[in-house]
């Protein structure tokens, strides 16, 4: 069985997590920066919301916009 903690990317993530937990700055080697760029450089984060996470004013804005459009069309 492979010990995943020995994989370079997992070691880098552990280093990031340890620094964050301690509230300390982090210095990365050139190799670590290249590894992070290879692993994370093409990622795009897309937020996913549940209805309970969407602010009420946003929902109200959408409903008021559609009612304005309906009134203008009359």
C-alpha positions in Angstrom: 0.0 0.0 0.0 1.3 3.5 -0.9 1.9 6.0 1.9 0.3 9.0 0.4 1.9 11.3 2.9 5.2 10.8 1.1 4.0 12.2 -2.2 5.5 15.6 -2.8 2.1 17.4 -3.3 0.8 16.0 0.0 4.0 17.1 1.7 3.5 20.6 0.3 -0.2 20.6 1.4 0.8 19.5 4.9 3.4 22.3 5.0 0.7 24.8 4.0 -1.7 23.5 6.6 0.8 23.6 9.3 1.8 27.2 8.6 -1.9 28.2 8.5 -2.6 26.4 11.7 0.3 28.2 13.5 -0.6 31.6 11.8 3.0 31.7 10.4 4.3 32.9 7.0 5.5 30.2 4.6 8.5 30.2 2.5 8.5 27.8 -0.5 11.5 26.4 -2.4 11.7 26.9 -6.2 10.7 23.2 -6.5 7.7 23.6 -4.2 6.5 26.6 -6.2 6.8 24.7 -9.5 5.0 21.7 -8.0 2.2 24.0 -6.8 1.9 25.6 -10.2 1.8 22.3 -11.9 -0.9 20.9 -9.6 -3.0 24.0 -9.0 -2.1 26.4 -11.9 -5.0 25.4 -14.1 -7.7 25.2 -11.4 -10.6 27.5 -11.4 -12.8 27.7 -8.3 -16.5 27.9 -8.9 -18.7 28.6 -5.9 -21.6 26.2 -5.3 -24.5 27.6 -3.3 -27.4 26.0 -1.7 -30.5 28.2 -1.6 -29.9 28.8 2.1 -26.5 30.4 1.3 -27.8 32.9 -1.1 -28.4 36.3 0.5 -32.0 37.3 0.8 -31.5 40.7 -0.9 -30.0 38.9 -4.0 -33.2 36.8 -4.3 -35.3 39.8 -3.8 -33.4 41.7 -6.4 -34.0 39.0 -9.0 -37.7 38.9 -8.3 -38.0 42.7 -8.5 -36.1 42.7 -11.8 -38.4 40.2 -13.3 -41.5 42.1 -12.1 -40.1 45.4 -13.6 -39.6 43.6 -16.9 -43.1 42.3 -16.9 -44.6 45.7 -16.1 -42.5 47.4 -18.9 -43.8 44.8 -21.4 -47.4 45.7 -20.8 
